[in-house]
């Protein structure tokens, strides 16, 4: 990737490093695109959020701590110790 290249939103001040990220941002924030769960009424602005919802709520995927018995639905809930 070329250093310093960003893609600017034509509707607001948002800037993205990747063209695909800008496209998804515009669709969800300015065009009202949402992703609907096939299993329930949950809606998400981001496809990745819908995937995380399906995995944690409907598929029961959880992440375990390496150091104790704690479990979480998101990997991001763990910090490096």
Biotite code that builds the C-alpha atoms (Angstrom):
import biotite.structure as struc

atoms = struc.array([
    struc.Atom([0.000, 0.000, 0.000], chain_id="A", res_id=1, res_name="UNK", atom_name="CA", element="C"),
    struc.Atom([1.237, 3.464, -0.750], chain_id="A", res_id=2, res_name="UNK", atom_name="CA", element="C"),
    struc.Atom([2.033, 5.554, 2.292], chain_id="A", res_id=3, res_name="UNK", atom_name="CA", element="C"),
    struc.Atom([-0.367, 8.367, 3.054], chain_id="A", res_id=4, res_name="UNK", atom_name="CA", element="C"),
    struc.Atom([-3.096, 7.433, 0.559], chain_id="A", res_id=5, res_name="UNK", atom_name="CA", element="C"),
    struc.Atom([-6.577, 7.711, 2.029], chain_id="A", res_id=6, res_name="UNK", atom_name="CA", element="C"),
    struc.Atom([-10.077, 7.572, 0.609], chain_id="A", res_id=7, res_name="UNK", atom_name="CA", element="C"),
    struc.Atom([-12.413, 10.378, 1.681], chain_id="A", res_id=8, res_name="UNK", atom_name="CA", element="C"),
    struc.Atom([-16.144, 10.180, 2.208], chain_id="A", res_id=9, res_name="UNK", atom_name="CA", element="C"),
    struc.Atom([-18.045, 12.585, -0.033], chain_id="A", res_id=10, res_name="UNK", atom_name="CA", element="C"),
    struc.Atom([-20.696, 13.132, 2.664], chain_id="A", res_id=11, res_name="UNK", atom_name="CA", element="C"),
    struc.Atom([-18.604, 13.777, 5.789], chain_id="A", res_id=12, res_name="UNK", atom_name="CA", element="C"),
    struc.Atom([-15.025, 14.020, 7.096], chain_id="A", res_id=13, res_name="UNK", atom_name="CA", element="C"),
    struc.Atom([-14.480, 10.252, 7.364], chain_id="A", res_id=14, res_name="UNK", atom_name="CA", element="C"),
    struc.Atom([-11.294, 8.918, 5.762], chain_id="A", res_id=15, res_name="UNK", atom_name="CA", element="C"),
    struc.Atom([-10.342, 5.283, 5.175], chain_id="A", res_id=16, res_name="UNK", atom_name="CA", element="C"),
    struc.Atom([-7.083, 3.560, 4.348], chain_id="A", res_id=17, res_name="UNK", atom_name="CA", element="C"),
    struc.Atom([-8.852, 1.054, 2.124], chain_id="A", res_id=18, res_name="UNK", atom_name="CA", element="C"),
    struc.Atom([-11.397, 1.733, -0.637], chain_id="A", res_id=19, res_name="UNK", atom_name="CA", element="C"),
    struc.Atom([-13.529, -1.239, 0.491], chain_id="A", res_id=20, res_name="UNK", atom_name="CA", element="C"),
    struc.Atom([-13.729, 0.155, 4.028], chain_id="A", res_id=21, res_name="UNK", atom_name="CA", element="C"),
    struc.Atom([-14.951, 3.491, 2.661], chain_id="A", res_id=22, res_name="UNK", atom_name="CA", element="C"),
    struc.Atom([-17.586, 1.762, 0.539], chain_id="A", res_id=23, res_name="UNK", atom_name="CA", element="C"),
    struc.Atom([-18.889, -0.204, 3.530], chain_id="A", res_id=24, res_name="UNK", atom_name="CA", element="C"),
    struc.Atom([-18.869, 2.962, 5.669], chain_id="A", res_id=25, res_name="UNK", atom_name="CA", element="C"),
    struc.Atom([-20.900, 4.950, 3.102], chain_id="A", res_id=26, res_name="UNK", atom_name="CA", element="C"),
    struc.Atom([-23.392, 2.110, 2.686], chain_id="A", res_id=27, res_name="UNK", atom_name="CA", element="C"),
    struc.Atom([-24.013, 1.697, 6.409], chain_id="A", res_id=28, res_name="UNK", atom_name="CA", element="C"),
    struc.Atom([-23.741, 5.288, 7.633], chain_id="A", res_id=29, res_name="UNK", atom_name="CA", element="C"),
    struc.Atom([-25.189, 7.302, 4.745], chain_id="A", res_id=30, res_name="UNK", atom_name="CA", element="C"),
    struc.Atom([-27.252, 4.894, 2.648], chain_id="A", res_id=31, res_name="UNK", atom_name="CA", element="C"),
    struc.Atom([-28.872, 2.987, 5.523], chain_id="A", res_id=32, res_name="UNK", atom_name="CA", element="C"),
    struc.Atom([-27.698, -0.480, 4.487], chain_id="A", res_id=33, res_name="UNK", atom_name="CA", element="C"),
    struc.Atom([-28.148, -3.017, 7.292], chain_id="A", res_id=34, res_name="UNK", atom_name="CA", element="C"),
    struc.Atom([-27.428, -6.713, 7.599], chain_id="A", res_id=35, res_name="UNK", atom_name="CA", element="C"),
    struc.Atom([-30.239, -8.820, 9.067], chain_id="A", res_id=36, res_name="UNK", atom_name="CA", element="C"),
    struc.Atom([-29.769, -12.055, 10.978], chain_id="A", res_id=37, res_name="UNK", atom_name="CA", element="C"),
    struc.Atom([-31.412, -15.111, 9.387], chain_id="A", res_id=38, res_name="UNK", atom_name="CA", element="C"),
    struc.Atom([-32.149, -16.544, 12.858], chain_id="A", res_id=39, res_name="UNK", atom_name="CA", element="C"),
    struc.Atom([-33.697, -13.591, 14.705], chain_id="A", res_id=40, res_name="UNK", atom_name="CA", element="C"),
    struc.Atom([-34.614, -9.904, 14.360], chain_id="A", res_id=41, res_name="UNK", atom_name="CA", element="C"),
    struc.Atom([-31.084, -8.619, 15.028], chain_id="A", res_id=42, res_name="UNK", atom_name="CA", element="C"),
    struc.Atom([-29.795, -6.024, 12.547], chain_id="A", res_id=43, res_name="UNK", atom_name="CA", element="C"),
    struc.Atom([-26.242, -4.758, 12.198], chain_id="A", res_id=44, res_name="UNK", atom_name="CA", element="C"),
    struc.Atom([-24.669, -1.869, 10.302], chain_id="A", res_id=45, res_name="UNK", atom_name="CA", element="C"),
    struc.Atom([-21.510, -3.868, 9.659], chain_id="A", res_id=46, res_name="UNK", atom_name="CA", element="C"),
    struc.Atom([-21.304, -7.342, 8.100], chain_id="A", res_id=47, res_name="UNK", atom_name="CA", element="C"),
    struc.Atom([-18.549, -8.293, 10.548], chain_id="A", res_id=48, res_name="UNK", atom_name="CA", element="C"),
    struc.Atom([-20.821, -7.389, 13.488], chain_id="A", res_id=49, res_name="UNK", atom_name="CA", element="C"),
    struc.Atom([-23.568, -9.643, 12.098], chain_id="A", res_id=50, res_name="UNK", atom_name="CA", element="C"),
    struc.Atom([-21.091, -12.501, 11.721], chain_id="A", res_id=51, res_name="UNK", atom_name="CA", element="C"),
    struc.Atom([-19.914, -12.022, 15.320], chain_id="A", res_id=52, res_name="UNK", atom_name="CA", element="C"),
    struc.Atom([-23.580, -11.971, 16.482], chain_id="A", res_id=53, res_name="UNK", atom_name="CA", element="C"),
    struc.Atom([-24.382, -15.236, 14.655], chain_id="A", res_id=54, res_name="UNK", atom_name="CA", element="C"),
    struc.Atom([-21.274, -16.947, 15.989], chain_id="A", res_id=55, res_name="UNK", atom_name="CA", element="C"),
    struc.Atom([-21.777, -15.927, 19.608], chain_id="A", res_id=56, res_name="UNK", atom_name="CA", element="C"),
    struc.Atom([-25.578, -16.036, 19.916], chain_id="A", res_id=57, res_name="UNK", atom_name="CA", element="C"),
    struc.Atom([-26.671, -18.759, 17.514], chain_id="A", res_id=58, res_name="UNK", atom_name="CA", element="C"),
    struc.Atom([-23.586, -20.961, 17.140], chain_id="A", res_id=59, res_name="UNK", atom_name="CA", element="C"),
    struc.Atom([-22.449, -20.659, 20.762], chain_id="A", res_id=60, res_name="UNK", atom_name="CA", element="C"),
    struc.Atom([-18.857, -19.790, 19.889], chain_id="A", res_id=61, res_name="UNK", atom_name="CA", element="C"),
    struc.Atom([-16.920, -18.502, 22.894], chain_id="A", res_id=62, res_name="UNK", atom_name="CA", element="C"),
    struc.Atom([-13.272, -17.741, 23.565], chain_id="A", res_id=63, res_name="UNK", atom_name="CA", element="C"),
    struc.Atom([-11.437, -19.010, 26.638], chain_id="A", res_id=64, res_name="UNK", atom_name="CA", element="C"),
    struc.Atom([-8.742, -17.287, 28.656], chain_id="A", res_id=65, res_name="UNK", atom_name="CA", element="C"),
    struc.Atom([-5.367, -19.033, 28.600], chain_id="A", res_id=66, res_name="UNK", atom_name="CA", element="C"),
    struc.Atom([-4.778, -18.136, 32.258], chain_id="A", res_id=67, res_name="UNK", atom_name="CA", element="C"),
    struc.Atom([-8.109, -18.806, 33.995], chain_id="A", res_id=68, res_name="UNK", atom_name="CA", element="C"),
    struc.Atom([-11.628, -20.204, 33.466], chain_id="A", res_id=69, res_name="UNK", atom_name="CA", element="C"),
    struc.Atom([-13.073, -16.954, 32.052], chain_id="A", res_id=70, res_name="UNK", atom_name="CA", element="C"),
    struc.Atom([-14.965, -17.217, 28.745], chain_id="A", res_id=71, res_name="UNK", atom_name="CA", element="C"),
    struc.Atom([-16.156, -14.407, 26.482], chain_id="A", res_id=72, res_name="UNK", atom_name="CA", element="C"),
    struc.Atom([-18.128, -14.058, 23.265], chain_id="A", res_id=73, res_name="UNK", atom_name="CA", element="C"),
    struc.Atom([-15.468, -11.741, 21.791], chain_id="A", res_id=74, res_name="UNK", atom_name="CA", element="C"),
    struc.Atom([-11.753, -12.328, 21.440], chain_id="A", res_id=75, res_name="UNK", atom_name="CA", element="C"),
    struc.Atom([-11.225, -8.601, 21.929], chain_id="A", res_id=76, res_name="UNK", atom_name="CA", element="C"),
    struc.Atom([-12.364, -8.925, 25.564], chain_id="A", res_id=77, res_name="UNK", atom_name="CA", element="C"),
    struc.Atom([-8.988, -10.469, 26.380], chain_id="A", res_id=78, res_name="UNK", atom_name="CA", element="C"),
    struc.Atom([-5.837, -8.420, 26.739], chain_id="A", res_id=79, res_name="UNK", atom_name="CA", element="C"),
    struc.Atom([-2.329, -9.758, 26.503], chain_id="A", res_id=80, res_name="UNK", atom_name="CA", element="C"),
    struc.Atom([-0.972, -10.514, 29.944], chain_id="A", res_id=81, res_name="UNK", atom_name="CA", element="C"),
])
